[in-house]
Amino acid sequence: MNTIERHEFDLDRARENVDAAKGILEEQLQEAPTDVDSPMFDPLMPASAVGWFSTRDPHAQQPETRWAATMATDLYAGLFLGAATPPDTTIDITVAGRPHTPNGTGPTRKATLDDWIQLFWFYALSRSPQSQRAIHALPEHHVIPTGKWPEYRIHRYRALTALDNNDPTWTTHLTAAQEAITTPSYVEPDEATLLEAPILAILTTIANHDQTAFTTAVTDALHAHRTYYTAHDHRSRDCAGYTSIPIAATCALATDHGLTLTIESDYLPTGLIHPGWYPTTTPN
């Protein structure tokens, strides 16, 4: 079993943020929102909380980490289901086991490509039917409105939606994403090379059903993640660097396609990779 160590961080600061995150999430759940544009339906806080909670629960075995991941999963789904629903029309969604019937918003800049990929990663981890509806809820021109989007991210979006639809053309879009990422635009070069290109490499091993290449790609992705988040002091303090949701999500996709994860790392929340932690899924 390969092991990749996590970079060092300020434990005292992490403890403070864990306590703060728990309080904020509890407040979010107490609200009764009238529409998905309300602060209660902001998925960023629970997504960040997964990172903070991972500082003392790196493998996502504790209820609070799974609670935060469940909230992030459901709130990203609510964001996109709401964007696919006209204003003043209610939708039925569940957030952390609680039913809600907020109003939709119609298409919004909040529900576009950058948030869609977060929706997809949490869907891949949770296997949530609600999230699956959400990733296909909006047409492409709403998810990717006119603007400056990195070309490889557009191809990645097409690859992942096709993959979820069991459309064999997903590999064509994946190849296009890999070609486009060699000359990234509208994004920091090392973000593309260290955080996003390794994810495409893992997806390629799924397409090829190559176990050896999968293990190598995951190992390389974890090392690249560490390199990115230790390159600057401010990055080393970013809660997104304490765990890798994108790597974990692609590992979940890989295990769903018959590959085996043989790597351990405090960057890898293995408790979220396998089915059973999300309320509507069962263990393999």
The 8 nearest C-alpha neighbors of each residue, nearest first, counted from 0:
[[1, 261, 262, 2, 263, 260, 3, 264],
 [2, 0, 262, 263, 261, 3, 218, 264],
 [3, 1, 263, 264, 262, 4, 0, 265],
 [4, 2, 264, 263, 5, 1, 221, 222],
 [5, 3, 264, 265, 2, 6, 266, 225],
 [4, 6, 265, 266, 7, 3, 264, 225],
 [5, 7, 4, 8, 225, 229, 235, 241],
 [6, 8, 5, 9, 235, 10, 229, 241],
 [9, 7, 10, 6, 236, 235, 13, 12],
 [8, 10, 12, 11, 13, 7, 236, 14],
 [11, 9, 13, 12, 8, 14, 54, 7],
 [12, 10, 14, 13, 9, 15, 16, 8],
 [11, 13, 15, 9, 14, 10, 16, 8],
 [12, 14, 10, 16, 11, 15, 17, 9],
 [15, 13, 17, 11, 16, 12, 10, 18],
 [14, 16, 12, 18, 13, 17, 19, 11],
 [17, 15, 19, 13, 18, 14, 20, 12],
 [18, 16, 14, 20, 19, 15, 51, 52],
 [17, 19, 21, 15, 16, 20, 14, 22],
 [20, 18, 16, 22, 17, 21, 15, 23],
 [21, 19, 17, 23, 22, 18, 48, 16],
 [20, 22, 24, 18, 19, 23, 25, 17],
 [23, 21, 25, 19, 20, 24, 26, 18],
 [22, 24, 26, 20, 25, 21, 27, 19],
 [25, 23, 27, 21, 26, 22, 20, 28],
 [24, 26, 22, 28, 23, 27, 21, 29],
 [27, 25, 23, 29, 24, 28, 22, 30],
 [28, 26, 39, 24, 25, 29, 30, 23],
 [29, 27, 25, 26, 30, 24, 39, 31],
 [28, 30, 26, 27, 25, 31, 39, 24],
 [31, 29, 28, 27, 32, 39, 26, 38],
 [30, 32, 33, 29, 39, 28, 99, 101],
 [33, 31, 34, 30, 37, 101, 39, 35],
 [32, 34, 101, 102, 31, 35, 37, 100],
 [33, 35, 102, 101, 36, 32, 37, 103],
 [34, 36, 37, 40, 81, 78, 101, 103],
 [37, 35, 34, 40, 38, 104, 78, 41],
 [36, 38, 39, 35, 40, 34, 32, 41],
 [39, 37, 41, 40, 36, 27, 32, 35],
 [40, 38, 27, 37, 41, 30, 32, 28],
 [39, 41, 38, 35, 74, 37, 42, 36],
 [40, 42, 38, 39, 43, 74, 44, 37],
 [43, 41, 74, 71, 75, 44, 45, 40],
 [42, 44, 46, 41, 45, 47, 71, 48],
 [43, 45, 47, 46, 42, 48, 41, 24],
 [46, 44, 48, 67, 71, 47, 43, 42],
 [47, 45, 43, 71, 48, 49, 44, 42],
 [48, 46, 44, 50, 45, 49, 43, 238],
 [47, 49, 45, 51, 50, 46, 20, 52],
 [50, 48, 52, 47, 46, 51, 64, 67],
 [51, 49, 238, 53, 48, 47, 52, 239],
 [50, 52, 48, 53, 17, 49, 54, 238],
 [53, 51, 49, 54, 50, 64, 17, 48],
 [54, 52, 57, 56, 50, 55, 51, 49],
 [53, 55, 52, 51, 56, 57, 241, 13],
 [56, 54, 53, 52, 57, 51, 14, 13],
 [55, 57, 53, 59, 58, 54, 52, 61],
 [58, 56, 53, 265, 59, 268, 54, 55],
 [57, 59, 268, 269, 270, 56, 60, 267],
 [60, 58, 270, 268, 56, 57, 64, 61],
 [59, 61, 270, 58, 56, 62, 64, 65],
 [60, 62, 63, 64, 59, 65, 56, 58],
 [63, 61, 65, 64, 66, 60, 59, 67],
 [62, 64, 66, 65, 61, 67, 52, 21],
 [65, 63, 67, 66, 62, 61, 59, 49],
 [64, 66, 68, 62, 67, 63, 69, 59],
 [65, 67, 63, 69, 64, 68, 62, 70],
 [68, 66, 45, 70, 64, 69, 65, 49],
 [69, 67, 65, 71, 70, 66, 72, 49],
 [70, 68, 72, 66, 67, 71, 95, 65],
 [69, 71, 67, 73, 95, 72, 68, 74],
 [72, 70, 68, 45, 42, 46, 74, 69],
 [73, 71, 69, 121, 70, 75, 74, 68],
 [72, 74, 76, 70, 94, 71, 75, 77],
 [75, 73, 77, 42, 71, 76, 40, 72],
 [76, 74, 78, 118, 77, 73, 72, 42],
 [75, 77, 130, 73, 133, 74, 78, 79],
 [78, 76, 74, 80, 75, 79, 81, 73],
 [77, 79, 75, 81, 76, 80, 35, 74],
 [80, 78, 82, 81, 76, 77, 133, 110],
 [79, 81, 77, 83, 133, 82, 78, 76],
 [82, 80, 103, 84, 79, 78, 83, 104],
 [81, 83, 105, 106, 79, 104, 80, 84],
 [82, 84, 80, 81, 105, 137, 136, 79],
 [83, 85, 103, 81, 105, 82, 104, 80],
 [86, 84, 105, 103, 88, 104, 87, 83],
 [87, 85, 104, 103, 88, 105, 102, 84],
 [88, 86, 102, 89, 103, 85, 104, 34],
 [89, 87, 102, 86, 85, 103, 84, 90],
 [90, 88, 102, 101, 100, 103, 87, 91],
 [89, 91, 100, 101, 102, 92, 103, 88],
 [92, 90, 100, 99, 89, 93, 98, 101],
 [91, 93, 99, 98, 90, 100, 77, 94],
 [92, 94, 98, 97, 96, 99, 95, 73],
 [95, 93, 97, 73, 96, 70, 98, 92],
 [96, 94, 70, 97, 69, 93, 73, 66],
 [95, 97, 94, 93, 98, 278, 69, 70],
 [96, 98, 94, 93, 95, 99, 92, 28],
 [99, 97, 93, 92, 94, 96, 100, 91],
 [100, 98, 92, 93, 91, 101, 97, 94],
 [99, 101, 91, 90, 89, 92, 102, 98],
 [102, 100, 34, 33, 89, 90, 99, 35],
 [103, 101, 89, 34, 88, 87, 86, 33],
 [102, 104, 81, 84, 86, 85, 88, 105],
 [105, 103, 86, 82, 81, 85, 84, 106],
 [104, 106, 82, 85, 84, 83, 86, 103],
 [107, 105, 82, 83, 104, 141, 110, 108],
 [106, 108, 109, 110, 82, 105, 104, 111],
 [109, 107, 110, 111, 106, 144, 142, 141],
 [110, 108, 107, 111, 114, 78, 106, 82],
 [111, 109, 108, 107, 79, 114, 78, 142],
 [110, 112, 142, 114, 109, 108, 113, 115],
 [111, 113, 115, 142, 114, 143, 116, 110],
 [114, 112, 115, 116, 111, 117, 110, 109],
 [115, 113, 117, 116, 112, 111, 110, 118],
 [114, 116, 112, 118, 117, 113, 111, 119],
 [115, 117, 119, 118, 114, 113, 120, 112],
 [118, 116, 120, 114, 119, 115, 121, 113],
 [119, 117, 115, 75, 116, 121, 120, 122],
 [118, 120, 122, 116, 117, 121, 123, 115],
 [121, 119, 123, 117, 248, 122, 118, 245],
 [120, 122, 124, 72, 123, 118, 119, 125],
 [123, 121, 119, 125, 126, 120, 124, 130],
 [124, 122, 120, 121, 248, 126, 125, 119],
 [125, 123, 121, 248, 122, 272, 251, 126],
 [124, 126, 127, 122, 277, 123, 121, 274],
 [127, 125, 122, 123, 124, 128, 280, 274],
 [126, 128, 125, 130, 129, 122, 131, 279],
 [129, 127, 131, 130, 132, 126, 279, 122],
 [130, 128, 132, 127, 131, 133, 76, 73],
 [131, 129, 133, 76, 127, 132, 128, 122],
 [130, 132, 128, 133, 134, 129, 127, 122],
 [133, 131, 129, 130, 135, 134, 136, 128],
 [132, 134, 130, 136, 76, 80, 131, 135],
 [135, 133, 131, 132, 136, 130, 119, 118],
 [134, 136, 133, 132, 137, 131, 160, 138],
 [137, 135, 133, 134, 83, 132, 80, 79],
 [138, 136, 83, 135, 141, 139, 142, 79],
 [139, 137, 140, 141, 142, 136, 135, 143],
 [138, 140, 142, 141, 143, 137, 144, 157],
 [139, 141, 143, 144, 138, 142, 145, 137],
 [142, 140, 144, 139, 143, 138, 137, 106],
 [141, 143, 111, 139, 112, 140, 144, 137],
 [142, 144, 140, 141, 112, 139, 111, 145],
 [145, 143, 140, 141, 142, 146, 111, 139],
 [144, 146, 143, 147, 140, 148, 141, 142],
 [147, 145, 148, 144, 143, 149, 185, 112],
 [146, 148, 185, 149, 145, 184, 150, 144],
 [147, 149, 150, 146, 185, 152, 153, 143],
 [150, 148, 184, 152, 151, 185, 183, 147],
 [149, 151, 153, 152, 148, 179, 154, 176],
 [150, 152, 176, 179, 154, 180, 153, 149],
 [153, 151, 155, 154, 150, 149, 156, 176],
 [152, 154, 156, 150, 151, 155, 157, 149],
 [153, 155, 176, 157, 151, 172, 156, 152],
 [156, 154, 152, 158, 157, 153, 176, 151],
 [157, 155, 153, 159, 154, 158, 152, 160],
 [158, 156, 154, 160, 155, 159, 161, 172],
 [159, 157, 169, 172, 155, 161, 173, 156],
 [158, 160, 162, 156, 161, 157, 155, 163],
 [161, 159, 163, 157, 162, 158, 156, 164],
 [160, 162, 166, 169, 164, 158, 159, 163],
 [163, 161, 159, 165, 164, 169, 160, 166],
 [162, 164, 160, 161, 165, 159, 166, 131],
 [163, 165, 161, 166, 162, 160, 159, 167],
 [166, 164, 162, 163, 167, 161, 169, 168],
 [165, 167, 161, 164, 168, 162, 169, 163],
 [168, 166, 169, 165, 170, 162, 161, 171],
 [167, 169, 171, 170, 166, 172, 161, 158],
 [170, 168, 158, 161, 172, 167, 162, 171],
 [169, 171, 173, 168, 172, 174, 167, 158],
 [172, 170, 174, 168, 173, 169, 175, 158],
 [171, 173, 158, 175, 169, 154, 170, 174],
 [174, 172, 170, 176, 175, 171, 158, 155],
 [173, 175, 177, 171, 176, 172, 170, 178],
 [174, 176, 172, 178, 173, 177, 179, 154],
 [177, 175, 151, 154, 173, 179, 174, 178],
 [178, 176, 174, 180, 175, 179, 173, 199],
 [177, 179, 175, 176, 180, 181, 174, 151],
 [180, 178, 151, 176, 181, 177, 182, 175],
 [181, 179, 183, 182, 177, 151, 178, 176],
 [180, 182, 179, 178, 183, 177, 192, 191],
 [183, 181, 180, 179, 184, 178, 188, 151],
 [184, 182, 180, 181, 149, 179, 188, 186],
 [183, 185, 149, 186, 182, 150, 187, 148],
 [186, 184, 149, 148, 147, 183, 187, 150],
 [187, 185, 184, 188, 183, 149, 191, 190],
 [186, 188, 190, 189, 191, 185, 184, 183],
 [189, 187, 191, 190, 186, 192, 183, 184],
 [190, 188, 192, 191, 193, 187, 227, 194],
 [191, 189, 187, 194, 188, 193, 192, 195],
 [190, 192, 195, 188, 189, 194, 193, 196],
 [191, 193, 189, 196, 190, 194, 195, 188],
 [192, 194, 223, 189, 190, 191, 227, 195],
 [195, 193, 190, 191, 224, 192, 196, 197],
 [194, 196, 191, 198, 197, 192, 193, 190],
 [195, 197, 192, 199, 198, 191, 194, 200],
 [198, 196, 200, 220, 199, 195, 194, 201],
 [199, 197, 201, 195, 200, 196, 202, 246],
 [198, 200, 202, 196, 197, 201, 203, 195],
 [199, 201, 197, 203, 198, 202, 216, 196],
 [202, 200, 198, 204, 203, 216, 199, 213],
 [201, 203, 199, 205, 200, 204, 198, 206],
 [202, 204, 206, 200, 205, 201, 199, 207],
 [205, 203, 207, 209, 213, 201, 206, 202],
 [206, 204, 208, 202, 203, 207, 253, 201],
 [205, 207, 203, 204, 208, 202, 170, 209],
 [206, 208, 204, 209, 205, 203, 202, 210],
 [209, 207, 205, 204, 206, 210, 258, 257],
 [208, 210, 204, 207, 212, 211, 213, 205],
 [211, 209, 213, 212, 258, 208, 214, 259],
 [212, 210, 213, 214, 209, 215, 204, 216],
 [211, 213, 215, 209, 210, 214, 216, 204],
 [214, 212, 210, 216, 204, 211, 215, 201],
 [213, 215, 217, 211, 216, 212, 218, 210],
 [214, 216, 212, 218, 213, 217, 219, 211],
 [217, 215, 213, 219, 201, 218, 214, 212],
 [218, 216, 220, 214, 219, 215, 213, 221],
 [219, 217, 215, 221, 216, 220, 214, 222],
 [218, 220, 216, 222, 217, 221, 223, 215],
 [219, 221, 217, 197, 223, 218, 222, 216],
 [222, 220, 224, 218, 223, 219, 217, 225],
 [221, 223, 225, 219, 224, 220, 226, 218],
 [222, 224, 226, 193, 220, 221, 225, 219],
 [225, 223, 221, 227, 222, 226, 194, 220],
 [224, 226, 222, 228, 223, 227, 229, 221],
 [227, 225, 223, 229, 224, 228, 230, 222],
 [226, 228, 224, 230, 225, 229, 223, 193],
 [227, 229, 234, 235, 225, 226, 230, 240],
 [230, 228, 235, 226, 231, 227, 225, 234],
 [229, 231, 227, 228, 226, 232, 234, 235],
 [232, 230, 234, 229, 233, 235, 228, 227],
 [233, 231, 235, 234, 236, 229, 230, 228],
 [234, 232, 236, 235, 231, 237, 228, 229],
 [233, 235, 228, 237, 236, 231, 232, 229],
 [234, 236, 228, 232, 229, 233, 237, 231],
 [237, 235, 234, 233, 238, 8, 232, 240],
 [238, 236, 234, 239, 235, 240, 233, 241],
 [237, 239, 50, 240, 241, 51, 236, 47],
 [240, 238, 237, 50, 241, 242, 47, 243],
 [239, 241, 238, 242, 237, 228, 243, 235],
 [242, 240, 238, 239, 50, 266, 54, 53],
 [241, 243, 266, 240, 50, 267, 239, 244],
 [244, 242, 246, 245, 266, 267, 247, 240],
 [243, 245, 247, 246, 248, 242, 120, 121],
 [246, 244, 248, 247, 243, 120, 249, 198],
 [247, 245, 249, 248, 243, 244, 250, 198],
 [246, 248, 250, 244, 245, 249, 267, 272],
 [249, 247, 251, 245, 120, 124, 250, 123],
 [248, 250, 252, 246, 251, 247, 253, 245],
 [249, 251, 253, 247, 248, 252, 246, 254],
 [252, 250, 272, 248, 254, 249, 253, 124],
 [253, 251, 249, 255, 250, 254, 123, 256],
 [252, 254, 250, 256, 251, 255, 258, 205],
 [253, 255, 258, 257, 251, 256, 252, 259],
 [254, 256, 252, 253, 257, 251, 258, 250],
 [257, 255, 253, 254, 258, 252, 205, 208],
 [256, 258, 254, 255, 253, 259, 208, 205],
 [257, 259, 254, 253, 210, 256, 260, 208],
 [260, 258, 254, 261, 257, 210, 253, 214],
 [259, 261, 262, 258, 254, 214, 250, 253],
 [262, 260, 0, 259, 1, 263, 214, 2],
 [263, 261, 1, 0, 260, 2, 264, 218],
 [264, 262, 2, 1, 3, 0, 267, 261],
 [263, 265, 3, 266, 267, 2, 4, 262],
 [264, 266, 57, 267, 5, 4, 58, 242],
 [267, 265, 242, 264, 243, 241, 5, 268],
 [266, 268, 264, 265, 269, 247, 242, 243],
 [269, 267, 58, 59, 270, 271, 57, 266],
 [268, 270, 272, 58, 271, 267, 59, 273],
 [269, 271, 59, 268, 60, 58, 272, 273],
 [272, 270, 269, 268, 273, 124, 59, 276],
 [273, 271, 251, 269, 124, 270, 247, 248],
 [272, 274, 271, 270, 251, 275, 269, 282],
 [275, 273, 282, 281, 280, 276, 283, 272],
 [274, 276, 281, 282, 280, 277, 273, 278],
 [275, 277, 274, 278, 271, 65, 280, 270],
 [276, 278, 125, 275, 280, 279, 69, 274],
 [279, 277, 280, 276, 275, 96, 281, 69],
 [280, 278, 277, 127, 281, 275, 128, 126],
 [281, 279, 275, 277, 278, 274, 282, 126],
 [280, 282, 275, 274, 283, 279, 276, 277],
 [283, 281, 275, 274, 280, 273, 276, 277],
 [282, 274, 281, 273, 275, 280, 255, 254]]
